[in-house]
Amino acid sequence: MLLALDIGNTNVKLGVFEGERLRATWRIATDPAKLADEYGVVIIELLAVEGVARSDIDSAVVGSVVPTLTPVFEALCRRFFSVTALRVGAGVKTGLRVLYEDPREVGPDRIAGAVAALRLHAPPLIVVHTGTATVIEAISRDGEYLGGAIAPGIGVGAEALAQRAAMLRSVDLRPPKRAIGTNTTAAMQSGILFGYVELIEGMIRRFKAEVGDDAFVIGTGGWAQLLSGLTRAFDCLDENLTLTGLRLIYEMNEEA
C-alpha cells in the first residue's frame, strides 16, 4: 500500500492507496514543533482504525509546503514503515509542462492537483484550492500549467479580521440567510463567506476569458464543501485531488 502525505500549513492530509483505490483518508493538525515519533504514533493509530498494519505500507510519497516538516515526515516513513518516501519537488517526473517563470516556485500540492486534474478531466481546466490560501490555477487546452492567482484563505481572512478589529470577534463560519446581516455575527458571516464566493466567481470568470469559456472548474481543499453550497461555479468537487496527484506522480517515478 502507498501512504500519501500532503503537508499543508494548516493540516496534514493522509491517504492510503491500495492500487488505484483510495482506501482511507485523514486530516491532522499541522504542528511544526512535533517530532517524527509523535506524528508516527498518531499515524499508526489512524491506520489501525482502518485495519491497516505498519507492514502493509510498502511505499510513500510526500508533498510538502512546510519545509521544516519535510524531513520530519521523511524520517517518520523510514522509522515506522522502513520505506524511503518520494519527495515531490525539483527533479521529480510529473509529466506536466509548467509555464511559470520559475517552476520551482510552484508548490508540490499545486503540481499534484494539476496532474490529477489532467488525468481525470479534459482541459482547459481551472482548479480552485480552498485552504490556508485560496489558490486558483489555470491549465491550458494543451495541458500546460499556466499559473494562477493566490489570495488569503477564508480561515486566514476571518482570523485576521477578528484579531485586527477591536470590536469584532471570531465567528462560526456558517452561511447566513441573507447578505444583509442584522447583527455582527451575521454581517461577518456574510462578508466572509459571500465575499469569498464573489472573489472565486469573479476570478473564474477572468480565468475563463483567458483559457476558454468551456474550462472545467474543480473545487478542492478544506473549504470547498462549504462553498459549494453557495455557488454554482464548481463543475465538480474533489476533496482528494492532491492525494490522487501524489499517487500518480509516485507511479510515474516508480516506472522511470
N, C-alpha and C positions, 0 to 999 in steps of 0.2 A: 504494500500500500504506500501511496505517496502522501506525505504530510506537506501541505502548502501553508506558508506563513506570510500574511500580508500585514506588515508592521506599519501602522499609521500613527499620527501624532496623538490621537485620542484613544483609539482602540487597536488591538491586535486581533485580526480575524484569522481563524484557523480553519482549515478544511482537510478532510481525509478522503482521498480518492481511491476507489477500488477499480482499477482500469479507468474508464471514462466516467464512471458513476461517482458522483459526489455523495459519499455515504453519510457524512455529518459535518456540521459547521458550528463554530462557537465564536463568541467575542469576549475578550478580556481587556481590562483597562490597561492602557499603556503607562508604564511606570519606569522611567529611566534609571531609578535607584535600585530596582530589583536585579538580583543576580541570576545567572543561568540556572542554578539549583532551585531557586524559588519559582521561576517560571516553569521549570521542568516538572516539579511536583504537581503544580496546577494542571499542566497539560496531560500528565499521566492519569490524573484523576478524571479529567474530562473524557479521555479516551476510554477509560474503564467503564464509564456510564454507558457508552455505546457498544461495549463488548469488544473493544479493540485493545489487544495486548501490545506491549512495547515491541515484542518480537515481530509483530505484524507490519511494523513500519520499516520498509527497506530502502526508502529514498525520501528526499526532502528538497524543497525549493523555497527560497526566501526572497521576498521583495520588500525592501525597507526604505522608508523616507526619514527614519530616525537613525542617523549614522552611529550614535553611541550604542544603540541596541543591536546593530547588525552583528558584531562579533559575539554578543551575548547569546543570541539565538543560534548562531553557528556552533558555538561551544555546547549549547544545550543539545543540538542534534547529534554531535559527536558523543557526548557523555551518556545521554539517555537512550539513544537509538543506534549508536555505532555507525552513523552514516555521515558522509560529507555533503552538506547542503549545497545546492547550486544557488549562487547569489546572482540575481538578475541585475545586470549593470553593463558597463562598457566591456566589449569583447564577447558578450553572450549572444548567440544566434537567436534572432526573434522573427526573421522573415518580414520585418516591417521597414519600409523606407521612410525615414524620418527627415522632414524638410525644415525642422527647427534650425535656427542659425547655429546653435551649439547643441547637438543631440544629447550631450552629457547632462544638460540641464533638465531634461525631461525625466520625471520621477519614474521608478520602476512600476509603480501602481498604474500610472497613466499608460505606460507602454503595454503592460499586461492587459489592461482594459481594452486598449485598441486592438491588440492581437485577437482577443476573444470576440470582440465585436465584428471584426472582419471574417472570422471563421463562421460566425452564426448568422450574419446578415449581409445583404448586398450593399455595397457603397453606392452613393455617398452616405456618410454616417455622421451623426452628432452624438457624442457621449457626454452626459451630464453627471459628474461625480458630485454628490452632496455629502460632504463630510466636514472635517475641520475647515477646509476651504471648499468653496463652490467652484469647481473646475469644469469648464465646458470645452470640449475638444472637437476638432473637425478632421474628418478623413475624406479625401477626395474620391471622385468617381473611379480613379485609377488605383485606389487603395493606398494612397500616400498619406502619412501623418503630417498634416499641415501646421498644426499648432493649436492655439486656443486662447481662452480667457480665464483669469483667476481672480476670484473675489473672496472676501471673508466668508466663512461658513455661517450657517444660521445660528448655531450654538455660540460661536465666537462673537457674532454681532450682538446677540441677546445679552451675553455676559458683559461685553464692553459697555453696552448701554446702561446696564444696572450698576456697574462699577463707577462710571464716569458722571452719572446724573444723580445728584444728591436726593432728589425726590422720587426716584424710580427704584424698583426692586426686581429681583428675579421673579419670573412668572412661568407657570406651566405652559409650554407651547402647544396649546390645543387650538384648533381653528375656531375663531369667533363666529357668531351667527351673522354679523353684519360688518361691513367695512368701517362704519362709523361707530367707534366704541363709546359707550356712555359711562365707562369707568376706566381707571388707569390700567387695570389688568387687560380688559378687552381692547383698549386702544393700543397697548403694546403688542398683544397677540395679532391684531390686525396689521399693524405697521411692520412687524417682523415677518409673519407668515405670508400675508398677501403681498407685502413688499417684495419678498424674495421670489414669489411666484411671478410677479411682474418683471423682475430682473431676469429670471430664467426665460420667460416667454419672449421678452424683448431681445435677449441675446440670441435665442434660437432663430428668431426672425431675421436678425442681422447675419447670422451664420448661413442661413439658407439662401440669402441674397448673394452670398459668395460661393457656396459649394453646390447649390441647386435646391429648388423648392421641393424636390422629391426626396430630400435627405431623410433617412430613417433615424428617429431620435430614441436613444436608450437612456433611461434613468437608472442610476445605481448609487450606492452609498447609503449611509445610515439614515438620512432624512428623506430618501426617495419615496418610501411608502407613504409617509405623512403628506408629502407634497402632491403625490399622485391623486389624492382626493380633492385637490384644489385646482388642478389644471388638467387640460387635455393635451398638453404639449408633448407628453411622452407617448411614443408608439408602443413601447413595452418597458417593463421593469425587469431588471436582472440584478438582484442583490449579490449574486455570486460571480459577477462578471470578472472581477480581478482574480479571484481564485481560479476560475476556469482558464484565464490567460496565463497564470503562473504554471498550471499543468501543461498547457500547450507548449510554452517555452521550454519547460523541462524536457518534454518529449522530443522537441526539435534538437536539443543539445545532446540528449541520450543517443539519438540516431547518428549524430555528426561524428 
